[in-house]
Amino acid sequence: MEKTFEEALNELEIIVKEMESGTIELDTAIEKYTEAMKLAKFCSEKLKTATDKVNKILTEQGELKDFEIEE
Amino acid sequence: MEEKYINITELNNYIKSRFDNDEFLFKVYLKGEISNFKNHTRGHLYFTLKDDNSRLSAVMFYNNAMNLNFKPEDGMNVLVEGRISCYPAQGSYQIYVEKMETDGLGNLYIEYEKLKKKLESLGLFDVSHKKPIPKFPKKIGIITASTGAAVRDIMSTIKRRFPICETILFPTLVQGDGAKENIARQIKKANEYDLDVIICGRGGGSIEDLWAFNEEVVAYAIYESKIPIISAVGHEPDFTIADYVADLRAPTPTGAAEMAVPTVLEINNLLNQYVIRLNKNIKNNVNNNFIRLRNFKNSYVLKNPLALYETKEQKLDNYIDLLNKIIDKNIKEKEHKYEILINTLKLVNPLCILEKGYSLVKKDNKLINNNDDIKVKDIIDIKLYKGNIKAEVREVYNDEQKGIN
């Protein structure tokens, strides 16, 4: 399953902190760096291509239906 | 003629008795506004009740005033219960107030204060109970009226700032009959969905309009919600009970949406920060490793591998020198000892003694060291260092005797 934006951002934050927290072997660091850059790219792509999420309303019948605000 | 006249006291007492015997005046219910309010030092309250056209003096004695659950003030609208009578000394009629409560808003205000105090003491406002609001919510629940400014403000703000976020609207009455139950029910309903945060509120209005958010049932629904709730009731500076119980209080519906979601710009900045930090970190890491590597490469040993042997050679030489010295010393010591030994040997060698001029005397091939065995005319052999002598004894004597020669 594809990561959500939030999951990716959280992972990114964890890796950045991990890398800054001490000396990491170069191989591991490069691996993590690559992973982190992928996550950063994923996040910013998500933001760029973010189409408006459909807003829902809970009806009295207990169903979720699309909801559009009247501007 | 004089009998026609009565004095003032008599008149006022008569009037007072008419008041006191009127059953309609024995208990009256009035509503009006307080003015000229005076709190006498002895605890009795004196004031005027008025409406737009008329006024009436009022007194509330201490034994009744002590039961008041609010502090009367000028301009306050009140509902009073009491009897009308006359105060003969002044010739004025007035109401003797037995009960008084605030009318309308005032009443609500007291209820509000009471409930606030109660819920506060029960811990519903405790900071320790407040849940953190997630930074990047995926799904937001909105509990408000499905029409009107509040829902529009909230949804358009979310859409503008953080369009990748989903919303679910839980429509509810926000004022009037059934509003409080409706709000409480929708909060419970919203807790059945995997929401990250709930915005609960409505736009501004009069204190009566906002009243549902001051109700205990709503307060408890907010308190019991597992999902963090941002309250957004009315507009600053109205503070409802819901605002106190909520995990976060927003001044307006728009404000609530701003608190619930970050802006894309904020996230982009954060992402950029992360990338900068990552780049810096990996660069440092590579650099550090490079420097270490260079240091190793430049090390004396790696640059001059022969040096490894040079030092060893030198050491070897040193050891050999040392060994030689030890052996030399040993040999010299031995030689010295040998010389001493030789010298000692020389001293005890009889031949050596002869060399110094001593002689051996033998008779019949027996060494003689005592003249007892010797007689005159005996033939003796004398052995010198070099050569031998055969001699005839002419005299035998001891050291103390003088020889003949």
Interface residues (C-beta under 8 A of the other chain):
Chain A: T4 F5 E6 L9 L12 E13 I15 V16 M19 E20 T23 I24 L26 A29 I30 Y33 A36 M37 A40 C43 S44 K46 L47 A50 T51 D52 K53 V54 N55 K56 I57 L58 L64 F67 I69 E70 E71
Chain B: F136 P137 K138 S146 T147 V151 R152 M155 S156 K159 P163 I164 C165 E166 T167 I168 L169 F170 P171 Q186 K189 V264 I267 N268 L270 L271 Y274 V275 R277 L278 N281 I282 N285 V286 N288 N289
